[in-house]
Amino acid sequence: MEKKNIDWGNIGFGYRQTDYRYVSMYRNGAWDEGGLTTDDTVTLSECACVLQYAQTCFEGLKAYTTEDGHIVTFRPDLNAERMENSAKGLEMPPFPRDRFVDAVCEVVAANAAYVPPYGSGASLYIRPYMFGFDAVIGVKPASEYQFRIFTTPVGPYFKGGAKPITIRVSDFDRAAPHGTGCIKAGLNYAMSLHPIMEAHRQGFDENVYLDPATRTKIEETGGANMIFITKDNKLVTPKSDSILPSITRRSILQVARDYLGMETEEREVYLEEVPEFVECGLCGTAAVISPVGKIVDHGREICFASGMNEMGKVTKKLYDTLTGIQMGHIKAPEGWIKVIK
Ligand SMILES: Cc1ncc(COP(=O)(O)O)c(C=O)c1O
């Protein structure tokens, strides 16, 4: 199969159509058999539930080429499980988990020409999503739904090395105390648009949100969970009911324990204790780990010992081990790598 003629190292993170997408409809209480289509448009009622009441959730994962030439993806079963939870939280019928994984494989295989080659640092981003399809005007769930998966090639997250970023403590909340923070609902991202633009306007790379009930504990950023490293080499990560359960963060915890012999703690992390940590990182599918050099809390600068030039030593070890597992250089735990082709 011939790859598309794309400058893989310079494509950035933007939407670019590929040849096929997967579509399934839920009608009369059941999902149809679904399948691939070349039609990249969606036509729906002006009064569709998704347009009026934001009844939509999504997932994000990547396919990439390993050193031995296979196209693989990383733990798609966990995306399937998380999307099931998101759907339930929005009163949508979950798309069956095994069908989710099969559909991911089918759409990636069909777009194999867009999966960047090994060594390019680029990948094929996979976006499963579903939305309330039919018209509702009174506030209630739709009765028809569409589940879709499109793919789009994306460039390397770090071009020219992973430079530490500066994030600010946000005055906005990303989630309510007993709300939708733990699911991947579109509405969580709509509300983050104003805070992130404000952060950028003020020269920050990202927002770190505090727990909405007491505003004393670290939650996560708009698109990633957080990890901290203590002076004595322990990995600490915030535990909260209102953050998204990151698949990358859960994988890093296991890598830290089983591959690097580190102690790990998943617990409440107070803003006031953050200056005691020596390294900090954001973790998510996009970057795996993005190093944080500085957190700014209303003018107070919290600078990590790892500095503003490079990833901290421990963070780097975690990053190298997890990406080594993903790329096939290091033996993966059972079930982590799903070979597509
Ligand atoms: C709010 C939020 N937190 C965390 C993550 C990281 O999750 P994952 O590691 O599963 O990509 C994401 C990205 O999906 C996110 O949007």
The ligand as an ORCA input file, in Angstrom:
! r2SCAN-3c Opt
* xyz 0 1
  C      -9.800     17.035     30.000
  C      -8.832     15.965     29.592
  N      -8.098     15.376     30.541
  C      -7.211     14.406     30.242
  C      -7.022     13.969     28.942
  C      -6.032     12.907     28.642
  O      -6.664     11.685     28.435
  P      -5.989     10.547     27.579
  O      -4.695     10.208     28.237
  O      -6.949      9.416     27.653
  O      -5.794     11.086     26.213
  C      -7.768     14.564     27.918
  C      -7.607     14.114     26.533
  O      -8.303     13.236     26.115
  C      -8.710     15.569     28.250
  O      -9.441     16.149     27.286
*
